[in-house]
Structure formats: C-alpha cells, structure tokens
Amino acid sequence: MTTRTVAIGSSVGLHARPAAIFVQAVNDAGVPVTISKPGGTPSPANSMLAIMSLGAKHGDMVELGCDAPNADAVLAGLVALLERDLDAE
C-alpha cells in the first residue's frame, strides 16, 4: 500500500465544508483511499462520517493510503488538497 502523511492546512481542521470537499475529491479519484491519524485504524476516505470522526484540527497529521496502480498520483492530489486552507477558498 502506498501511503502519504500530511498536515491539515484548513484553519479550522476537517470540519463540514473542508471534509465535504475532500470526500468529493476522493470519490472523483474513483479508487479506494483510506485515512487515519498516525497509528490509528484506517477508515474509508470517501466516508463523510469517517472524516468527521477523525476530529482532525489545523496542523494535525493524517495518513492517506491507496493500493491502486495510480496510487502515487491520486495521493499526491489529495495531499495537495489537504495542505490548502479550504476554508479560505
């Protein structure tokens, strides 16, 4: 499994709006992606409930994982998304 670790860039963390943007991007990727806090149990990243239950705040680290053949490209795009302040956009 390919994994990437990223710090949450949104000023108020992965609350409703940034979480919805992220979940939509995962769904648009069309491949299974997981998300967890380091050392935590991976959850489906296309689940709004899973994203909200992480309680990820600004600066918190999360780990994304993917087994798809294009995992590097998919995760690079998702990392770039999470690094941005989605609240400011």
C-alpha positions, -999 to +999 in steps of 0.1 A: +000+000+000+013+035-009+009+059+020+014+097+024+013+117+056+001+153+055-007+181+080-042+196+078-040+231+063-076+242+068-077+268+096-104+250+115-095+215+105-116+189+087-150+202+097-180+200+074-170+221+044-134+210+040-144+174+048-170+175+020-145+189-005-120+162+004-146+134+003-157+146-032-121+146-044-117+110-031-149+100-049-137+117-081-105+097-079-125+065-083-102+043-063-103+032-026-084+055-003-080+052+035-074+079+061-063+077+097-043+096+123-008+082+127-011+048+145-049+048+141-071+024+123-076+033+086-111+043+076-126+048+041-117+084+030-149+086+009-170+085+041-180+118+055-187+102+088-152+087+089-136+120+081-157+139+107-150+113+134-112+118+130-116+152+147-086+164+127-077+200+135-054+225+118-019+212+118-028+176+128-012+149+108-032+123+089-021+094+068-036+085+035-033+051+019-041+036-015-035+003-033-045+013-068-020+013-097-021+051-099-018+055-061+011+079-063-008+104-085-041+100-065-024+106-032-003+135-044-035+153-055-052+145-022-022+156-002-021+189-021-058+194-013-054+188+024-024+211+026-045+241+015-068+262+037-101+251+022-119+275+045-103+305+028-113+294-007 
